[in-house]
């Protein structure tokens, strides 16, 4: 798997789980955001862990 795009949909609860798991990709401001310009494929495992850990299931991704 090679993740090519990551985004956070509406209804983020701002819990911070994604940023704790993968700060290279996620940044928590008022809500979680995805850092642009990152080679997401380098963080596949951590992104998937953040997806699994998201309590409101709003982290999405696409893969090649």
N, C-alpha and C positions, 0 to 999 in steps of 0.2 A: 504494500500500500504506500502511496505517496500523496500526502495531503497537500492540496494546492491552494485552497481558500478556506478561511475560517471567519465566522461572523457570530454575533450575539443578537438574537431576536428580541423583540419587545418583551416586557414583563420580567426583566432581570431583577432579582431581589437584592442585588448588591451584597451578597453574603461574603464574597472574596475568595471562595474556594478555588476558582479558576486561576486567579493571580497567585495564590499560595502554591498551587501545583506547578504552574508554568508561567512565571513572570516574564519570560522571554517573549511570550505571545500575548498575554492578557494584561490589561492595565485597568485598575478599578478607580474610577473617578466618582461621579454620582451613580453611574451604572458601569458595568464591565464593558470595556471596549477591546478591540483587537488592534495590536500594533501593526501598522502597515509596513511593508518592505521586508518582512521577516521571511526567511526561507522555511516555511512551515514544515516541509518534509524532514527537516533536521530534528523536529520535536514531535513526530508522529505519536510516540508512546505517551508523552506527557499531555498532548492535546486530547487523546482518547481518554486518559485518566480524568482530565478536567470535564470532558463531556459526561463521563459516567458519574462524576461527583457532583454535577450541577443539580441542586435540589428542585429547580423549576424547569429543567430540560430545555434551556433556550440557546445553548451553544450548538452551532451547526457547522458542518464542514463539507467540502467536496474533495474528491480524490481523483487521481489520474489512473 
